[in-house]
């Protein structure tokens, strides 16, 4: 412990000495000989490069909301809740332009379309509003659209299917921003054995926080054979528009017994 305190004090002393040195160099820069000034400029540029890297990373990590955050509102009786990786943390490849169909952003999000000439961009963006709970969002830019369909597919993890029953309500919550009005439909797909159950809901985009629930009581799923779940977000009339999904979360809870 004493060694750590001593080491910290030494680091602070070195920092203060370095700070004084560069303060003096900045003050006398107008009168410093050109050869010395050229050397100090080269050193300062190397130092600035490392400082800029540190500041960039620190701003990214310390900005609200915190990267990796799983905080979001969910029903108190939920037995499963989840935010996909794209909305939780930075992806190695943050996006694409002229996106081809079946292009994946991360491991869970895939874009599908039938455009002959893709004028689409798909990218991860950093949320910086204080009101945002998700660290990242998904932005879709659509310019000329010559296709008949456009959808973003989100694959749910195995935990979503495990123990799924017809008495469950599956809830999605999202925050959607659009440059101009359009319709977005959410289609829940549940693969059970050789069959796939599909339930479609339109997102109420007139609300700032969009919540949609899928009541599985009206489905015909075979509870013992549920294997996979995914969600299609289908965009109707997306031409010349920018759509940002600031957040996307899922939760599951049993329906109250009557």
C-alpha positions as CSV (number, residue, x, y, z in Angstrom):
1,X,0.0,0.0,0.0
2,X,2.8,2.4,0.9
3,X,4.5,1.5,-2.4
4,X,1.4,2.3,-4.4
5,X,1.0,5.7,-2.6
6,X,4.7,6.5,-3.3
7,X,4.4,5.5,-6.9
8,X,1.3,7.7,-7.4
9,X,3.0,10.6,-5.8
10,X,6.0,10.1,-8.1
11,X,3.7,10.0,-11.2
12,X,2.0,13.2,-10.0
13,X,5.3,15.0,-9.6
14,X,6.4,13.9,-13.1
15,X,3.1,15.1,-14.5
16,X,3.5,18.6,-12.9
17,X,7.1,18.9,-14.2
18,X,6.0,18.0,-17.7
19,X,3.1,20.4,-17.5
20,X,5.4,23.2,-16.4
21,X,7.9,22.4,-19.2
22,X,5.2,22.6,-22.0
23,X,3.7,25.8,-20.4
24,X,7.1,27.5,-20.6
25,X,7.7,26.2,-24.1
26,X,4.3,27.7,-25.2
27,X,5.0,31.0,-23.6
28,X,8.5,31.4,-25.2
29,X,7.5,30.0,-28.7
30,X,7.5,33.4,-30.3
31,X,11.2,34.0,-29.4
32,X,12.6,30.4,-29.4
33,X,15.3,29.8,-32.0
34,X,13.9,28.0,-35.1
35,X,15.9,24.9,-34.7
36,X,14.8,24.4,-31.1
37,X,11.2,25.4,-32.1
38,X,11.1,22.8,-34.8
39,X,12.2,20.1,-32.4
40,X,9.7,21.1,-29.8
41,X,6.9,21.1,-32.4
42,X,7.7,17.5,-33.4
43,X,7.7,16.4,-29.8
44,X,4.4,18.3,-29.1
45,X,2.8,16.7,-32.1
46,X,3.7,13.2,-30.9
47,X,2.4,14.0,-27.5
48,X,-0.8,15.5,-28.9
49,X,-1.5,12.3,-30.9
50,X,-1.5,10.2,-27.7
51,X,-3.5,12.8,-25.8
52,X,-6.1,13.0,-28.5
53,X,-6.4,9.2,-28.5
54,X,-6.9,9.2,-24.7
55,X,-9.4,12.0,-24.8
56,X,-11.4,10.3,-27.6
57,X,-11.6,7.0,-25.7
58,X,-12.4,8.7,-22.4
59,X,-15.2,10.7,-24.0
60,X,-16.6,7.6,-25.5
61,X,-16.5,5.6,-22.3
62,X,-17.7,8.4,-20.0
63,X,-20.4,9.8,-22.2
64,X,-24.0,9.0,-21.2
65,X,-25.2,6.3,-21.4
66,X,-22.5,3.9,-20.4
67,X,-21.3,1.4,-22.9
68,X,-22.6,-2.1,-22.2
69,X,-25.6,-0.8,-20.3
70,X,-28.4,-3.3,-19.9
71,X,-30.6,-0.8,-18.0
72,X,-34.1,-0.4,-19.4
73,X,-37.7,-0.4,-18.2
74,X,-39.3,-3.8,-18.1
75,X,-42.4,-5.3,-16.5
76,X,-41.7,-6.3,-12.9
77,X,-42.7,-9.9,-13.5
78,X,-40.5,-10.5,-16.5
79,X,-38.8,-13.9,-16.6
80,X,-36.4,-12.8,-19.5
81,X,-35.2,-9.5,-20.8
82,X,-32.6,-8.5,-23.4
83,X,-31.0,-5.7,-25.4
84,X,-29.2,-6.8,-28.6
85,X,-25.5,-6.3,-28.9
86,X,-25.8,-3.5,-31.5
87,X,-27.5,-1.3,-29.0
88,X,-25.2,-2.2,-26.1
89,X,-21.6,-1.7,-27.3
90,X,-19.4,-0.8,-30.2
91,X,-19.2,-3.2,-33.2
92,X,-15.9,-4.0,-35.0
93,X,-17.5,-2.8,-38.2
94,X,-19.9,0.1,-37.5
95,X,-21.6,0.2,-40.8
96,X,-21.9,-0.2,-44.6
97,X,-22.9,1.9,-47.6
98,X,-24.6,0.5,-50.8
99,X,-25.7,-2.3,-48.5
100,X,-26.3,-5.6,-50.2
101,X,-29.2,-7.8,-49.1
102,X,-28.4,-10.2,-46.2
103,X,-25.7,-7.9,-44.9
104,X,-25.1,-8.4,-41.2
105,X,-24.2,-5.7,-38.8
106,X,-22.8,-7.6,-35.8
107,X,-24.0,-11.1,-35.1
108,X,-27.7,-10.4,-34.6
109,X,-28.9,-7.8,-37.1
110,X,-29.4,-8.5,-40.8
111,X,-30.7,-6.2,-43.6
112,X,-32.9,-7.7,-46.3
113,X,-34.2,-5.9,-49.5
114,X,-34.7,-6.6,-53.2
115,X,-33.3,-3.4,-54.7
116,X,-31.6,-3.7,-58.1
117,X,-29.3,-0.9,-57.2
118,X,-28.7,-0.4,-53.5
119,X,-28.7,3.2,-52.3
120,X,-28.9,2.2,-48.6
121,X,-26.6,2.8,-45.7
122,X,-26.8,1.0,-42.4
123,X,-24.7,2.0,-39.5
124,X,-24.3,2.0,-35.7
125,X,-24.4,5.5,-34.1
126,X,-23.5,6.6,-30.6
127,X,-26.4,7.9,-28.5
128,X,-25.4,11.0,-26.5
129,X,-28.7,12.3,-25.3
130,X,-29.2,12.3,-21.6
131,X,-32.6,10.7,-22.0
132,X,-31.2,7.7,-23.9
133,X,-30.6,4.4,-21.9
134,X,-29.0,2.5,-24.8
135,X,-25.4,3.4,-25.5
136,X,-25.8,2.9,-29.3
137,X,-28.5,3.1,-32.0
138,X,-29.1,1.9,-35.5
139,X,-29.4,4.3,-38.4
140,X,-30.8,3.4,-41.8
141,X,-30.5,5.9,-44.6
142,X,-32.6,5.3,-47.7
143,X,-32.1,7.3,-50.9
144,X,-33.7,6.1,-54.1
145,X,-35.5,2.9,-53.3
146,X,-36.4,0.7,-56.3
147,X,-37.3,-2.4,-54.4
148,X,-40.6,-3.9,-53.1
149,X,-39.5,-4.7,-49.5
150,X,-37.0,-3.6,-46.9
151,X,-36.6,-5.2,-43.5
152,X,-34.2,-5.4,-40.6
153,X,-34.1,-8.8,-38.9
154,X,-33.0,-9.2,-35.3
155,X,-32.2,-12.8,-34.2
156,X,-33.1,-13.4,-30.5
157,X,-30.9,-15.6,-28.3
158,X,-31.6,-19.1,-27.3
159,X,-32.8,-17.9,-23.9
160,X,-35.8,-16.3,-25.5
161,X,-37.1,-19.6,-26.8
162,X,-36.2,-21.7,-23.8
163,X,-39.3,-22.3,-21.7
164,X,-41.5,-20.3,-24.0
165,X,-45.2,-21.0,-23.4
166,X,-48.5,-19.9,-25.0
167,X,-49.3,-18.0,-21.7
168,X,-46.4,-15.6,-22.4
169,X,-46.5,-12.0,-23.6
170,X,-43.5,-11.0,-25.6
171,X,-42.9,-7.3,-25.4
172,X,-40.7,-5.1,-27.6
173,X,-39.8,-1.5,-26.8
174,X,-38.1,0.9,-29.2
175,X,-37.4,4.6,-29.8
176,X,-37.8,5.5,-33.5
177,X,-36.8,8.8,-35.2
178,X,-37.8,9.4,-38.8
179,X,-37.1,12.3,-41.2
180,X,-40.6,11.9,-42.6
181,X,-43.5,9.7,-41.7
182,X,-43.6,6.0,-42.7
183,X,-45.1,2.8,-41.6
184,X,-43.1,0.2,-39.7
185,X,-44.4,-3.3,-38.9
186,X,-43.0,-5.7,-36.4
187,X,-43.3,-9.4,-37.3
188,X,-42.5,-11.9,-34.7
189,X,-41.4,-15.3,-36.0
190,X,-41.4,-18.4,-33.8
191,X,-39.9,-21.6,-35.4
192,X,-41.4,-24.7,-33.7
193,X,-40.6,-28.0,-35.4
194,X,-41.2,-27.8,-39.1
195,X,-43.6,-24.8,-38.7
196,X,-43.1,-21.1,-38.2
197,X,-45.7,-19.0,-36.4
198,X,-45.9,-15.3,-37.4
199,X,-47.6,-12.5,-35.6
200,X,-47.6,-9.0,-37.0
201,X,-48.1,-5.7,-35.2
202,X,-47.8,-2.1,-36.5
203,X,-45.5,0.1,-34.5
204,X,-47.4,3.2,-33.1
205,X,-44.9,5.8,-34.3
206,X,-47.1,8.7,-32.9
207,X,-45.6,7.9,-29.5
208,X,-42.0,8.8,-28.4
209,X,-41.6,5.4,-26.7
210,X,-43.0,2.6,-28.9
211,X,-44.2,-0.5,-27.1
212,X,-45.7,-3.5,-28.8
213,X,-46.8,-6.8,-27.1
214,X,-47.3,-10.2,-28.8
215,X,-49.8,-12.4,-27.0
216,X,-48.9,-16.0,-27.7
217,X,-52.3,-17.2,-26.4
218,X,-53.6,-16.5,-29.9
219,X,-50.8,-18.5,-31.6
220,X,-50.6,-22.2,-32.5
221,X,-47.0,-22.8,-31.3
222,X,-46.0,-26.2,-30.1
223,X,-44.5,-25.3,-26.7
224,X,-42.3,-28.5,-26.7
225,X,-40.7,-27.8,-30.1
226,X,-39.9,-24.1,-30.0
227,X,-36.4,-23.8,-31.5
228,X,-35.8,-20.2,-32.7
229,X,-37.2,-16.7,-32.6
230,X,-36.5,-13.7,-34.7
231,X,-38.1,-10.3,-35.3
232,X,-38.6,-8.6,-38.7
233,X,-38.9,-4.8,-38.7
234,X,-40.6,-4.1,-42.1
235,X,-40.4,-0.6,-43.5
236,X,-43.2,0.5,-45.8
237,X,-42.5,3.4,-48.2
238,X,-38.9,4.0,-47.0
239,X,-37.8,6.1,-50.1
240,X,-35.7,9.2,-49.3
241,X,-35.8,8.8,-45.6
242,X,-33.6,8.4,-42.5
243,X,-34.7,6.1,-39.7
244,X,-32.9,5.8,-36.4
245,X,-33.7,3.2,-33.8
246,X,-32.3,4.7,-30.7
247,X,-33.1,1.6,-28.6
248,X,-34.5,-1.9,-29.0
249,X,-35.3,-4.1,-26.1
250,X,-37.2,-7.3,-25.5
251,X,-38.9,-8.8,-22.4
252,X,-41.1,-11.8,-21.7
253,X,-43.6,-12.3,-18.9
254,X,-46.4,-14.7,-18.1
255,X,-49.9,-13.5,-18.6
256,X,-51.8,-12.9,-15.3
257,X,-54.0,-15.9,-14.5
258,X,-57.7,-15.2,-14.6
